[in-house]
Amino acid sequence: MKKNPRYGLLLVFLLLTLTALSQKDPIEKAWKDYHSNPIGSKQKLNRELVLSRQHKDLRKEAKCLSYLGAIHDIEGDSKKAIELLLQAIRIQERKNFQEDLSFSYNNLGVAHFYQDNYDIALNYYQKSYHIDSLLNNQSGAAGTLVNIGLILTYQNKSEQAQKNYLLALESYKALKDSNGICSVYSNLGKIYFEKKAYQKAIEYYQKCIANLPKNAGIEVSFTPYYGLANSHIQLKRYPEAIQFAHIAIQMAEKVQAKERLQYGYEILAEAEGKAQNFESAYEFMRKYTQIRDAIVNQENGDAIAEMEAKFQDEQRDKELLEAKSKRLEDEKNLAVFKFTLTISLSIILVLIITIALFWQRNKANKQKSELLKLRNDAIQENLQQKEMMIGEIHHRVKNNLQLISSIIDLHARTLGEGKERNILLDSRKRVESIAIVHQKLYQSDEIFSIELTEYFNDLGYTMLHHFPTASNPTSLLVKSLDSMHVHIDTAIPLGLILSELITNSLKYAFEKVEYPLISIELVRNRRSLLLIYKDNGKSFDPVTWEAGTSFGKRMIGSLLRQLKADASFSEQDGGFTAQLNCSNIIWKEK
């Protein structure tokens, strides 16, 4: 895919901001109206800029400059855009308008991205992301992650880019931000396009279009159509490519976005040429060249570089001034330190005399300290003995639970097939899931915490042992990127829930399944744990599950309440999926 100077969803940050703007502020309203009335919007912002300067309102002046810079960038005038954005940033940095500064940094990064200045763009994106993180601006931070992801995509770092997009998608879903969700789908489509997985790319572009809200901005709307056009060209579906390119061009014309039109004509020229429509291809290439020559010239590039260099010089001068101020402050602190040192030495001299006078008394205190040390050593030795005893208790509890399990198993064998025997066997599995916890604690150096990945592996294979199926052996996969040590009060309920889910899958899901598979994925966040359980068994019926009244289902509900966890149960990819989100997890670090 050719790189569009205005392609991708870099301006999604600008568009998503619209949803949070106040209708009462004329500056914000003018910006929000841009996509429906570009000329009127620019005129209103220019009027507000004049008024803000007359009233000496620096915040409004900087905001007008920032929005006008974004508009000039959309219209293809990068030189003017960067000039206005740098003016806004100077004011916002001087007055510490942090939220507005984040917006301007992001837009300045967008403008430099369009000039292929990736390193400069990335620097401004990182500044914007840092401010949004400090302000807990989840939407702004997500938009910046998308922008950084697009740079990584063009740098052939698709894996890192995909991580950025998925982090942004998680935030957008939490915010129920349809524009943001669509932007991520579109950029994921681009990743698959770069991997030459064109059909997969088309799926994501179509997913983006299908989820577009009614009030979606044109910037969000036309991007997937360009992606669909390019993908169909690669698959030699030229009529479809031409159709999608025309749709995107019509949207670009509404906002007078020259560089988007340039890109659309370039796509149409390629598609028409490959479809043997050479006359149309020539006409679209002529339009593309005409717009490109009107936008791209060396003078603009030199002027942009000069403005950036001047801005960086100002930043260095500012840093030198701050360094000078710090040096003066250090000298002042040194003088204070010398004075303080003199006073301290005087006090020390007095203390030495005092110590000499009370030497005998200090000698007695020393003896008391030695006795206290002996007592502390005794306490420490007692503590070690108690830890050994606790470890032994875990061992004995494990043995007793195994004995209980064996008794239950013997009792179950005396019963014929039926409900009573199944109840006893299910109880034995629950007892064994708790016994594994105590076994792990006895075998480790920790006496109160357990590593979840190892625990779930052992528990899973123990459960599989109780359901031997020679013809269709079940595979178990436990995935985790991090080490996860939790307190036994958390591990035991999780183990019981997992035991119920595995039992349910083995009993009911794998009939006529050739290769049964159970997967357990653990995702660790700062104070929470996401457990994703999946099987590839027969279709899961959510209605039947919700209406169920079995003891296992009631026990799962009780354990979820004990953990203060949320859970969802659904059918995905033809199998059963359960997602448990446990908050307020206290991780035990090794």
N, C-alpha and C positions, 0 to 999 in steps of 0.2 A: 504494500500500500504506500502511495506517495504521501509524504508528510504535508498535511495542510497547515499553513501558518496559523490558521484559526480553527484547526480541527481538534476533536476531542471534546472533553467536557471541562476544560480548564475554567471556563466562565461559569460553571455550575455554582461556584462560591458566590458569585454576584447574584445569580438568580435565586438561590436559596435564601439569601438575605432579604429578598423582597417579602417573603411570607411573614417576617417579623417586624416589618416597618409599620409605623403608626400613620393612620390616615390624617391625623391632625397636623402633622409637620409638613409644610408645603414643599420642603426640600425632598423629604422622603417620598411624598406623593408624586413629585415630578419624576423622580428616579423610577418609581414603580410603574408609571405610565409610559416609560420609554418604548416598550415593545408594541404598545398599541398606537402611540403617537410620537415617533422619534423626533420629528422637527419641533413640535410643540414642547416636548420634554426638555430638549436642549435650550430652547428659548427661556423657559421658566427657570432652569438651573442658572443660566447666565444672569437673569434678572435677580435671582436670590443671591448670587455671588456679589453683585454690585451693592445690594442692600446690606449684606453682612459686613462688607468693608465700610460702608457709610456708618453703620452702628458699631463698628469695631468689635464684632462678635467673631472671635478667632475660631471657635469650634465650628460654627456654621460655614465660615469661609473655607476652612480646611475640608469640610464635608462636601461642599459644592465642588471644590477643586478635585477631590478624589472621584466623585461620580462623573464629572465631566471628563476626567482622564480615562475612566473605564469606557465611556461612550466613544471617545476618539479611538480607543484601542479596538472596540468592536467594529468601527467604521474603517479601520485599516490605517489610521494616522498614528503610527507608533511613536514618532518623534514628539508630536504634540501631547500624546497620552503620557509619556514618561516625564515630559517637562511639567505637566500639571500635577502628576502624582508626587514628584519630588518636592514641589512647592507645598503640597498638603502634608507630606511627611515631616518637613522641616518644622511646620507649625505644631503638629501633633507630638513630635518628640520634645520640643521645647516646653509645651504645656502639659505633657504627660497624659494626653487623651488616649489611653491604652486601647479601648475597644475600637475606636475609629482608626487607630494606628495599625491594628491587626488587619483591618479591611484594606487599608492602603498598601501595606506590605504585600499582601496577597495579590492585589491587582498589579503592583509593580513587578512581581515575579511573573505574572501572566504575560505582561508586555515584553519582558526580556525573553521569556520562553519562545514567543513568536518570532524573536530575532535570532533564535538558535543559541542564545547565551544561557546554556543550561546551568552552569555553575553559579552564575549571578542569580538566576531565577530560583535555584534551590536554596541559596543563602536567604533570600527574602521569604520564601515559603517557611523555612525553619524558624525565622524570627516571628512570623505570623502564628505558627503552630505553638511556639513557646508562650506567647501572650494569651492565646485562647485556652491553653492548658492551665495557666495561672488564674484566668478568669472563669474557668469551668464552663467555657462556651463550647458545648459539645457539637453543635451544628457547624460552627466555624472551623473547629479542629478537624471534623470529618471532611469538610470541603477541601481543606489544605492537604489532608492525606490523599485525596483523589488526585489533586494537582501533582503532588510529589510522585504518586504512582504512575502518572502519565510520563513524567520525565524518565523514570526507571524503565518504563516500557520502551521508549525510544532509545535508551541506552542498552537494550537487550538484557535487562535484568528483570525478566518477567516474573520469576518466583517472588522476588522482593516486592514488585509492583502488586502482585496478586494478594500478598499479605496486607498491604496498605488498603486495597479495595475492600477486602473482607472485614478489616477493622472499621472502615468507614460504613460499610453496610450494616454492621452490628449497631452502630450509633444511630444510623438513619431509621432502622427498624424500631429501635427503642423510642425514637422521637416521632414515629409514624410519619416520616417525611417522604412523601411519594416522589418528589422531584429528586431528592438525594438517592433514593433506592434506584430510580431509573438511570441516574448518571452512573452508578456503579455497574449495573447490568451492561450498559453501553461500553464502558471501559473494559469489562471482562470479555466482551465480544472482541474488542481490539486485540487483547492478549491472545485469544485463540486464532485470530486472523494472522497475527505475526508468527504463530506456530504452524500456520498453513492448515489449521483445522477449520476450514471455511464453513462447513455445515454447522459445527458447534458454535462458531461465531454468529452465524445467522440466527440460531436459536436464542442467543443472548440479546441480539439486536431486536428481535421480534418480542422477546420478553419485556424489553425496555418500552417498546411502543405500546404493548398491551396494557402496561401498568401506568401509562401517562395519565395524570389527573387532568380534569377539564381545564384547570387554570394553569397548566404547565407553560413555562416560558418558551419562547421560540428557540432559544439557545439549547434548551434541553431537548426540544422536539425534533429539530432537524438533524442532529448528530447521528442517531441510529440509521436514518435513511441513507446518509453518505456511507455508513458502514455496510449496509445491505447492498448498496450499489457496487462497492468495491468487491464484496464477497461473491456476488453473482457474476462479476466480470471474471474472477479467477475460476469460477465453475462453468464458464462459457455460456452463461444464461444471459445473453446480451439484452433481450427485450425487457426482462425484469430489472436489470441494472439501469437501463435508460429510464424506466418508469420511476424508480426510487430516486434517481438523481434529479429528475424534474420536480418531484415533490419537495426535495430539500432546497432546490434553487428558488422555488416559489416562496418558501419560508424566509430565505435569506434576503430576498427582494423586499419583503415587508419591513425589515429593519435597516435596509440600505447597507448591508454588510458586504463591502466590496471583496474582501479576501475570501469570504465564504462563497460568493458568486464565482470568483476566480477558480476555487477548488472544484465547484460543481461543473463549470465548463470544462475543466481538465478531465474530470471523470467521464462526462458525456463524449468528449472528443475520443477518448480511449475506447469507450464502449461502441460508439458508432463506427469507428475505424475497424474494430475487430468483427463487427457485424457486416462489414463490406459496404457501409453507407458512407463512402468517402467524401461526398459533397457536404453532408451534415457534419462529419468529423472535422473537415477543414474549417467550416463556419464556427464551430464551437472552439476550436483551437485558436482561431483569430480573436474571438472574444476573450478567451483566457489570456492570450498574450497582451491584448490591449489593456486589460485590468492590471496584469502583473507589472507591465512597464510603467503604469501610472502610480503604482504603489512602491515598488522596490527600486531604490537607487542608492548609490554609494554615499551621497551627501547625507541622506537620512541616517545611514549606519554610522558615519563619522560623527554626526551631531549627537546621536544617542550615546556613543562611546565617550564623547566630550562631556556630556551632562553627567554620566555616571562617574567619570573621573573627577569632575568638580565636586560632586556629592561626596565621593570617598575622601577627597582632600578636606572637605569641611568636617567629615567624621574624624579624620586624623587630628585636625586642629582642636576639635572638641576633646579628643582623648588626651592630647598634650596639655590642654588647659586643666583637665581633671587631674592629670599626673602632677602638674605644678601645685595645684591646690592640696593634693595628698601629701606632697613633699613638705609644704609649709605646715600642714597639720601634724606630720610626723616630727618635725622640728619642735613644734609646740609641745607635743606629747613627750619628747625627749627631755625638754626642760622641766616639765612636770615630774617626769620619772627621776631626774637627778635630785630635785627637791624632796620628793618622796623617799628616795634612797637615803638622803641625809637624815631625815626624821626617823626612818626605820633603823639606821645604824645607832642612833642615839637611844632608841627604845631597846635595841638589842643589848647595848651596854648596860642599861638599867636592869634588864632581865638577867644578865650574867651575874651582876652583883647580887640580885635577889636569889638566884639559884645557889650561889655560894653560901648565902646565909641559911638557906633551907636544904642544904645537901643531905643532912641526916634524914630529913623527912622524905626526900626523894628516894633515898635508899630503901626505905620501907615500902614506898610505892612500887619500886622495882620488884621487890619480893612478891608483892601482891600480883603484879603482872605475870610473873612466872607461874604462880599458882593458877591464875586465870587461863594461861596457855595450856597448862596440864588439863584443866577442866574442859577446855575447848577440844583438845585432842581426844579426850574420853568421849565427848559428845559426838565428834566426827566418827570415831570407831563404832559407836552405838548406831549411828545413822547408816553406816555401811552394812552392819549386821542386819538392820531392818530391811534394807534394800535386798539383801540376799534372801531374807525371809519372805518378802513380797514376791520375789522371783520364784521361790519354792511354792508359794501359795498358788501362783499362776499355773505352775506345773501340776499341782495336785487338783486344782479346779479343772484343768484340761483332762486329766485322767478320770476325774469323777464324771465329767460331762460325757466322755467316751464310754464310761461304764453305763451311764443312763441311756446313751444311744444304743448300746448293745442290748440292754434289757428291753428297750422299746422294740428293737429289731426282732428279738426272740419272741416277744409277745405277738408281734405282727405275723410271724411265721406260723403261729398256732391258729391264725384266722384264715378263712378262705378269702377269695377275691371279693371285695365289697367296699362299702363306704368306710366301715370301721378300720379295716386294714390300711386303706389309703390315708386316713387321718393320722394313724400311728406313724406311717412312713414319712408323711410330711412333717410331723413333729420331730422325728429323728433328724431330718435334714436341717431343721432350724436349730436344733441343739448342736449339731456338728458345725454349723456356721459360726456359732459362738465359741465352740471349742477351738476352732482354728485361730481365733483372736488370741486366746490365752496361750496357745502353742507358740505363736509368733512372738508374743511378749516374753515368754520364757527363753526363747532361743536368741533374743537380741539383747543389746545393752540397755535398751529403753524398757522402762517398766510401766509406763503409762501411755505410750503412743505407738502407733503401728503404721507401716508403709502400705498404702492402699493398693498399689499396683500388684505387689507380691501377694497380698492378702486375697485380692479378687482372682488372681491366677489360681492359687491353691483352692479357693472356694469353688471356682468354676470347674476345675478338673475333678474335685471331689463329687460335685453334683453329676458330672458326666459319668463317673464311675457307677452311680446308682441307676443309670439308665443305659446299660450296655446295649448297643444296636450293631450287631456284627455286619449286617448288610449295608447299613447307612451310618457309618460313624460320624459323629458331630464334631466339627472343628470349633475351637474357641480362640478368639483374638482379643487381647487386652492391650489398648494403646494409651500411652501417656508420654508427654514431652518432658514432664517435670517429676522430680521426686516429691511424694505427697505423704508426709507424716501427720497423722491426726490423732487426737485423744481417743481412747477406747470408747468413750461415751458417744462419739460420732461414728466410729468404725462399726460397732456392733449393729446399730439400726440400719446403716447402709448395707452391711452384709446380709441382714435378714430380708431387706427389700430385694437385693440382687438374687438371693436364694429363691424368693417367690417368683421373680421374673423368669429365671432359668427353668425352674420347675414347670411353669406355665408353657414355656416354649417347647420343652422336651415332651410334655404330655400331649399337647394339642396342635403344635404348629408344623411338625415335620413329616406328617403322613404323606407319602408319595413324593417327598423331596429328595432328589438324587444326592445332592451334596449339602447337607444341613450345615449352617454356619451361624454362630453367635458372636457378635462383636461388642466390645465394651470400650468406650472412649472416655477418658478423663481429661477435663480441661481445667487447669488451675488459674483462677484470677486472684486479685489481691486479697479479698475477704470472702470469696465464694468458690464453690465447686460445681461444675457442670458435668453430669454423668449422662452419657448417651448410650442407650442399650438398643441393639438391633438384632433381629433374626430375619432369615430369608424364607420363613415358613409361609403357610397358606394365608390368604387374605384375613386381615384383622377387622373386626366389626366394632367401630367405636360405640355404636348404640347399645350393642349387647354388653360391652364392657361397662359403660356408665350405669346400665340397669342392673349389673351384677351385684349379688349380696353374699358372695362366698366369704369364708373366714379369711382367706389369703388377701382378698381385696380390702376387707375391713382392716386387716393388720397393716397393710401397706399405707392406708390412709392415716391410721394412728401413728405409725412411725414417721410419716411425712410431717405431721403436726408436731411431733416431738423434735424433729430436726429443724422446724420452721422452714420447710422447703416447699417449693412449687413443683408440680409435675404435669406433664402432658403426655397423652397416649394417642398414637395415630398410626395410620397405614402409610408407608412410604416405600416406593420401589417394589411394591408387591409383598412386603413383609410388615412386621410389627416394629414400631419404634417408640421408645419411652425416653423422655428427657426430664431429668431431675436437676433442679437448680437450687442448691443449698447455700443460703446466705449465712453471714456471721460465722464463717469457719475460722477457727484459730489454728493456723498451721504451726506445726512443731518442726523447727529447723534442726538438722543434724549438726 
